[in-house]
Amino acid sequence: MSKRWVEMSMNGARRAQRFAIAMPIQYRSLDDIAWLEGQVENISRSGVLLRGPEPVSADVPIEMRFALPAEVGGEDGAVVVCHGEVVRVLEPPASDAPKTLAVKILDYCFERGAPDRL
């Protein structure tokens, strides 16, 4: 990973830098076949904050797919496939608004030349 993914926190511990980048994301729990369409609010090497139409409960493992912008990864044209775990679900003020999920990234890989790219 690039050095720009990491920044120092106030107490000197290393903390993953967050990028406030709005981009589409697909996600699903590992038990589901169908992908849900969501929107990334911010991302780091260790997690994703996303909004989506369907909540996934906390502690549920999920799979995510998104096209990595060149300004984050330093390379254009890669789809990232991540496995993660929902650590927090934030309910919106309005019941019809998208839910916000905080997801910890457990592992990821790059998918190049995928025919169904995002």
ABEGO torsion letter per residue (X at the ends): XBAAABBBBAAGBBBBBBBBBBBBBBBBBAABABBBBBBBABBBAABBBBBBABBBBBGBBBBBBBBBBAAAAGBBGBBBBBBBBBABBBBBABAABBBBBBBBBABBBBBBGBAABX
